[in-house]
Amino acid sequence: MKLLFITATNTNIGKTFASLSLIEHFSKQGLTVGVCKPIETGITEIVDGELRVESGLADATKLLRKVQEYNENFKALKPIDITAYTFSLPASPFSADINRTIQIENIKSKIKQLSKLCDLLIIEGAGGLMVPITKDYMMIDLAKDLNAKTLLVTPSKLGCINDTLLSIEALKNRGISFDWCVNLFEDRDEFEEVTKPFYDAYFNEWWSLEDKGVDLINKILS
């Protein structure tokens, strides 16, 4: 069983888009994939285990539905079953948890439970690496404690070089095994001129979520 932790440079970068893409890709490659969204904030409604946010379906709902297309072991689960904590305030877990209910061991227990149902468990974090879960425990700490291979999703907008390098530096400083990729969706037309030249010069290699030629099993999971 392998763990893949999906994180990003910030919120609204494309963690869920990346997770959905990887669930489908790895499943079609013959892996039995599962999913966990340890903490979901901004929940406006919970009905019979289904999670909703103001804009519609919660990330956990989208992720579970995709996994259920391929993994029979997740068919009986509800979105609430793949989360450890849900909160109504759309904020960091620490801020959303106004009653201070979060226990890190409960998150790890949920991950351990779901990992028994698959060969690869994709764990989608909340926000970026330094988003606080508790006062002294960040998303990056969870990735480290889980000893999970981490995938950092970065944006394509102006200013993303700084965000990408800072996040990579943080992962290296914690000794976390990681890969990173670009989600080409913001300032996409300008990316070729504004950002790509630096990435090509600075990194030996890099890839985007839209790059279908990447051998993701060997690149991410090796």
Secondary structure, 3 states (H helix, E strand, C coil): CEEEEEEECCCCCCHHHHHHHHHHHHHHCCCCEEEECCEECCEEEEECCEEEECCEECHHHHHHHHHHCCCHHHCCCCHHHHCCEECCCCCCHHHHCCCCCCCHHHHHHHHHHHHCCCCEEEEEEEEECCCEEECCEEHHHHHHHHCCEEEEEECCCCCHHHHHHHHHHHHHHCCCCEEEEECCCCCHHHHHHHCHHHHHHHCCCCEECCCCCCCHHHHHHC
